[in-house]
C-alpha cells in the first residue's frame, strides 16, 4: 500500500513523520478553495478536505491523505491572508479572544473516503502593537490560515488551548492515524 500526501505543507510532512510515515509521493491538488456564499467554517473545512482527496488521482494500491485547516472567529472564516494588511486585520480580531481552529482530514482508497473533523478552541493573549508589528515583520503569517502558525513564534501568544495541538498545526495526529489504519496503512511497520 502506497501513501500519497495530497498537500505541499511541510508541517503535514513533519506530523506524518511522528507516525513513522514518509509518503511515497506528494500530489498537491489544485482546487478552488473559496468558501461558498454563507458557508459556515466546519462544513467548509470538511468540504475542502473531501474535494482535495477527490481531486488527487490515485491507483487502487494507493491511499491518499488530504487535510484542510480553517481558523474560525464565530461564523467567519479567516483564511490565508492575501497581504500584510489583511494579516494585521485577522490578528487584531483574534487578539485577546478565543477562536476555533478546525482541521478536516480525508483519506481515500479506491472509491471510499474516510473523514474526520477535529475542532480546537484557542485563546490568543491581548497583543501589543510591538508584538503585532514584530510578528507581521517576521513574515511567518504568510500562507497560514488565520495569519498565524502555533508551532512558530506566535505560539508565545497562545496561553491556552482545548483540543488537538497537532490539529492546530495542520494534521491531528491521533485522528489521522485512525483514518489511515481504517484505509489499510500499517502504522506498526509503515506498509501493508
N, C-alpha and C positions, 0 to 999 in steps of 0.2 A: 504494500500500500504506500503510495507516494503522497507526501503532504505538500500542498500548494498554498502559499500565503498570498491572499488577494489584497495586498497592501504594501505600499512602499515605505511604511513607517518604520524607522529604526527602533523605536520604542517597542513596537509589537514584536519585532525580531528578538529583542532582548528579553521580553517577557516569555516568549516561546522557549527561549534557552533555559529559563528557570524550570521548565518542564522536561528539560533534556532533549528538546526537539530543535532540529535545524531543518527548515523547509527544503524540499528538493528543488523547488522553483518559486520565484516571486512573479506574480502576474497581477499587477495593479489594474483594476477595472477603470474604464473611463465612462462615468455615468453623470447624468445631471443631478447635482446634489442640492438643488434649490428646493426649499420647503414649498409645499402646495399652499395655496391661499387658505388661511385658517387652520392649518395643520398644527396639532399640538406636539410638544417635544418628544414624548415617549413613542407615539405611533410613527412619527417622522424618523426617529432613530432606528426603530425596528425595520421600517420600510427600506432605509438606506442599506443596512447590513444585508437584508434579503436580496435587494436589487443588485448589490455588488456581487454576492455569491452567484446569482443567476447569470450575471454578465461575464463571469470567468469561464472560459471553455476548458473542459477537463475530460479526460478519458475515464473509463469505468474503474480503473485501478488508482484513481487519484481522488484525494479528499481535499476540498477547497475550504479554507478558513478565511472569513471576512468579518470585519467589525466596523462599527461606526460609533464615535463618541460625540455627544452633544452636551453643551452646557445650557441649562435652562434656568431662567430667572422668572419664576411664576410660569406664565404661559408663553413667555418669549424665548425663542431660540437664539442663543448667542453663538454664531458660527465662527469660522476663521475670519479674523478681521482683514479687510482689504488694504488697510494702511495704518500708520501710527495714530492718526486721529480717531479712527474707529476703535482701535485697541484701547486708547485712552478712555473713550466713551464707555466701553464694556467694563473696564477696570474700575472706573468711578462708580458705575452702577453696582458692581459686586462688593465694593469696599464697605466693610462694617456689616455685611449681611450674610445670610445663608442662601445657598442656591443648590440646585441638583445637578449632578453630572450623571448622565445616562449613557451607558455603553451597551450596545446591542451586538450580539455575536451570532453569526450564521455559519453553519458548517454544512457543506454539500457533498454528497457522494451519489453519483448517478443522478436519478431524478428526485432524490429525497433530500430535504433540508431540515436540519435540527436548529432550533433557535432559542436564544435566551436573552432577556433584557435585565441588566443589573443597574440599580439606581443607588447613588451615594449622595448623602447630604454633606455639603462642605461649607465651612464658615471661613470667611476672609476677614482678617482684622481691619480696623479702620486704617486706611493707607494715608500717610502724609504725602504732601506734594513732592518731597525729596525722594521718598520710596517709589512713588508712582513714576516720576520722571527718570529715576535711575533704572527702573525695570524696563521702561519703554526704550531707553537708550541702549540697553543690553541687546535688544533685538530678539530676545528669547520668545516673545509673544508671537512671532511670525509663524504662520501655518498651524496655529493651535486654536482649537475651539475655545471660545470664551476669552481668548488672548493670554492664556497662561498655561504653563506646564508645572504640575505639582512636584515633579521629580527634579526640577531645576531650582534656581534661586527663589522663585515665587513660593516654594514650599515654606520659606521662613515667615510668610504672611498668612499661613493657614494653621491656626492654633487647634482646630478641631475638625474631625470628620466622622461620619457614621456610615459604615458600609465598606466597600471594597477599595482599598488604596490602589491596587493594580487596575481596577476598573476606571479610576480617575486618570491613571497614566495612559490607558487606552486599550487594555485587554484584561478582563477579570480572570485571573489565572485558574482559580478553583472551578469556576463555571465552564471555562474553555476546556479544561481537562475532561470534565464530564461529557461535553458535547463531542470531543474528539474520540473518546473511548466508545461512545454510542455509535460513531461512524466507522469504527474498526481500527483506529490508531492505537497501537500498543504502547502505553506510556512507560512500561517497565523495561521494554527492550528497544524502544524507538521505532519499531516497524511491526508489521503484522506477521 
